[in-house]
Amino acid sequence: MAPDLPFAGRSILVTGASSGLGAAAVRRFAAGGGLVHAAARDQQRLAEVAASCEGLPGTVSFGHLDVASPTDCRAAVAAAVERHGRLDVLVNNAGRHDFRVTADVTDEQWAHDIAVNLGGAFFCSQAAIPHLLETNGNIVNVSSVAGVVGEAYSAAYTAAKHGVVGLTKALAIEHLRSPLRVNCVCPGGMDTPQVHDIEVPDGVDFDLVMRISATRGFMSADSVAAVVAFLASDDAASVHGSVQVVDHGHLAG
Ligand SMILES: NC(=O)c1ccc[n+]([C@@H]2O[C@H](COP(=O)([O-])OP(=O)(O)OC[C@H]3O[C@@H](n4cnc5c(N)ncnc54)[C@H](O)[C@@H]3O)[C@@H](O)[C@H]2O)c1
């Protein structure tokens, strides 16, 4: 394998790949020669992400996935394996952050927030692990600083992202006797549609909302995708069960 093409011949499934960090990760893997399957709900935006990778050494296919559906999760893993013949890396990136006052959260909102931000990572991992065991592959989960500390008006999102950290550790221990690696990235504020599209309910304490903003400002999605790609690469061969905060120092003090 050429050192500048760390993902040559490797098949990689990225969920939530139609924008932000997921799209940046697709481009990182394609630049490294990977066989990438980009999955999300919006096929038009996925086509644009794939088009943005033209000229890179890797190959990008794309297809439908709603991570709130366990059936979709299984189908997306099957599609990646069918398209590229194997699976080496799963990046559980899909997520959505809605600010909600806890007293107003409906049963359906709670269930949906947990399904999208935690259930998808579980069901995609469950479907992917048999394939990853065949290739000595790995999983990179995308949690958040909300997987390490609390965020106001984000009870379900914070609970789910803490759950992604727990899922990472549980899978890591369950597979200690195999070469499978499972790691987790906890980004701070990134310059992506998730933060551009933020809507805060009326009447909230805005100072509490702004506790999530880092002094150094928002990170680029590509700078976080670089850490995702590192964890997915052979350079991280000894990194297993780790929780990597990438936050411009926000949680350091
Ligand atoms: N932007 C930030 O500040 C920030 C901070 C910490 C963690 N994160 C996490 O990073 C990940 C990527 O987010 P982003 O910042 O790139 O935001 P984004 O909104 O640009 O991307 C999120 C992606 O997930 C997809 N998605 C959402 N719901 C989905 C569903 N039900 N099924 C399939 N795909 C779905 C979206 O379509 C999109 O492709 C998410 O898990 C998010 O929670 C983001």
The ligand as a Tripos MOL2 file, in Angstrom:
@<TRIPOS>MOLECULE
LIG
   44    48     1     0     0
SMALL
NO_CHARGES

@<TRIPOS>ATOM
      1 N1        -21.4850   20.8350   14.1050 N.am      1 LIG1
      2 C1        -21.1590   20.7310   15.3700 C.2       1 LIG1
      3 O1        -20.8750   21.7360   16.0400 O.2       1 LIG1
      4 C2        -21.0890   19.3590   16.0320 C.ar      1 LIG1
      5 C3        -20.5310   19.2860   17.3160 C.ar      1 LIG1
      6 C4        -20.4390   18.0520   17.9320 C.ar      1 LIG1
      7 C5        -20.8710   16.9110   17.2920 C.ar      1 LIG1
      8 N2        -21.4160   17.0030   16.0460 N.ar      1 LIG1
      9 C6        -21.8360   15.7690   15.4240 C.3       1 LIG1
     10 O2        -21.1450   15.5900   14.2100 O.3       1 LIG1
     11 C7        -21.9200   14.7840   13.3300 C.3       1 LIG1
     12 C8        -22.0020   15.4600   11.9850 C.3       1 LIG1
     13 O3        -22.7360   16.6660   12.1360 O.3       1 LIG1
     14 P1        -22.4160   17.9720   11.2660 P.3       1 LIG1
     15 O4        -21.9500   19.0070   12.1920 O.co2     1 LIG1
     16 O5        -21.5850   17.6020   10.1070 O.co2     1 LIG1
     17 O6        -23.8950   18.4050   10.8620 O.3       1 LIG1
     18 P2        -24.6630   18.2720    9.4740 P.3       1 LIG1
     19 O7        -26.0700   18.6340    9.7810 O.co2     1 LIG1
     20 O8        -23.9410   18.9850    8.4020 O.co2     1 LIG1
     21 O9        -24.5390   16.7140    9.1420 O.3       1 LIG1
     22 C9        -25.3160   15.7490    9.7860 C.3       1 LIG1
     23 C10       -25.5230   14.6480    8.7980 C.3       1 LIG1
     24 O10       -26.3380   13.6530    9.4020 O.3       1 LIG1
     25 C11       -27.4260   13.4240    8.5290 C.3       1 LIG1
     26 N3        -28.5940   12.9440    9.2380 N.ar      1 LIG1
     27 C12       -29.3570   13.5650   10.1470 C.ar      1 LIG1
     28 N4        -30.3750   12.7800   10.4980 N.ar      1 LIG1
     29 C13       -30.2340   11.6280    9.7790 C.ar      1 LIG1
     30 C14       -30.9690   10.4370    9.6930 C.ar      1 LIG1
     31 N5        -32.0930   10.2470   10.4010 N.pl3     1 LIG1
     32 N6        -30.5150    9.4620    8.8630 N.ar      1 LIG1
     33 C15       -29.4080    9.6300    8.1410 C.ar      1 LIG1
     34 N7        -28.6700   10.7470    8.1640 N.ar      1 LIG1
     35 C16       -29.0970   11.7330    8.9760 C.ar      1 LIG1
     36 C17       -27.6780   14.7510    7.8470 C.3       1 LIG1
     37 O11       -28.4570   14.6130    6.6960 O.3       1 LIG1
     38 C18       -26.2590   15.1400    7.5510 C.3       1 LIG1
     39 O12       -25.7660   14.4380    6.4250 O.3       1 LIG1
     40 C19       -23.2790   14.5950   14.0090 C.3       1 LIG1
     41 O13       -23.3080   13.3460   14.6700 O.3       1 LIG1
     42 C20       -23.3050   15.7160   15.0300 C.3       1 LIG1
     43 O14       -24.1530   15.4430   16.1240 O.3       1 LIG1
     44 C21       -21.5270   18.2000   15.4000 C.ar      1 LIG1
@<TRIPOS>BOND
     1     1     2 1
     2     2     3 2
     3     2     4 1
     4     4     5 ar
     5     4    44 ar
     6     5     6 ar
     7     6     7 ar
     8     7     8 ar
     9     8     9 1
    10     8    44 ar
    11     9    10 1
    12     9    42 1
    13    10    11 1
    14    11    12 1
    15    11    40 1
    16    12    13 1
    17    13    14 1
    18    14    15 2
    19    14    16 1
    20    14    17 1
    21    17    18 1
    22    18    19 2
    23    18    20 1
    24    18    21 1
    25    21    22 1
    26    22    23 1
    27    23    24 1
    28    23    38 1
    29    24    25 1
    30    25    26 1
    31    25    36 1
    32    26    27 ar
    33    26    35 ar
    34    27    28 ar
    35    28    29 ar
    36    29    30 ar
    37    29    35 ar
    38    30    31 1
    39    30    32 ar
    40    32    33 ar
    41    33    34 ar
    42    34    35 ar
    43    36    37 1
    44    36    38 1
    45    38    39 1
    46    40    41 1
    47    40    42 1
    48    42    43 1
@<TRIPOS>SUBSTRUCTURE
     1 LIG1         1 GROUP 0 **** ****
